[in-house]
Amino acid sequence: MRLITAMLAVVGLLLSGCASDEDERALRNPVGKIEVLSGASSYAFNGQPMDLLQLKAELKTFADDHHHDGLDNSRVRIRIVTAADADWIRTTEIIDYCAGIGVDKVEATGR
């Protein structure tokens, strides 16, 4: 019985210290989610609705808060989801803006 208890304790300790690669990457490279919504100049950043100027300000702050020390870029990853009826030009504008503020890890998808 003591052996089983000891084995369970060891397994519990091992599992509690294990984090997935995705969890570790998220700690090093925080993820921001942008939604390009149907309405003109309608966006959301991490679930908060905003217009393009607000979005750019939020992105700049997010990127600056997670700047790579000694490098000219940010550690953040941005995921852009574009509504099916939204203009993809708006998405490319955001991608270009991200590149201009040092965010080089961007992925874009449609729904």
Secondary structure as GFF3:
##gff-version 3
##sequence-region A 1 111
A	DSSP	alpha_helix	2	16	.	.	.	ID=ss1
A	DSSP	alpha_helix	21	28	.	.	.	ID=ss2
A	DSSP	beta_strand	31	36	.	.	.	ID=ss3
A	DSSP	beta_strand	43	45	.	.	.	ID=ss4
A	DSSP	beta_strand	48	50	.	.	.	ID=ss5
A	DSSP	alpha_helix	52	65	.	.	.	ID=ss6
A	DSSP	beta_strand	77	82	.	.	.	ID=ss7
A	DSSP	alpha_helix	88	100	.	.	.	ID=ss8
A	DSSP	beta_strand	106	110	.	.	.	ID=ss9
###
